[in-house]
Amino acid sequence: MYKLIAIDLDGTMLNSKGDISEENKFAIKQAQEKGIEVIIASRKIKRFSNEFRK
């Protein structure tokens, strides 16, 4: 079983507007409900990454 998922904020995770798609939000929520820790692993600035932690 997975214990951790590290997500990069790139074109795979983000849509053309720079938002996390509803499909990806759903997948993240499902992982969290299974007790899997989901973290952002990105070289982007902290302020930008904080917007997606919500």
Stockholm file with secondary structure:
# STOCKHOLM 1.0

chainA/1-54         MYKLIAIDLDGTMLNSKGDISEENKFAIKQAQEKGIEVIIASRKIKRFSNEFRK
#=GR chainA/1-54 SS CCCEEEECCSTTTBCTTSSBCHHHHHHHHHHHHTTCEEEECCSSCHHHHHHHHC
#=GC SS_cons        CCCEEEECCSTTTBCTTSSBCHHHHHHHHHHHHTTCEEEECCSSCHHHHHHHHC
//
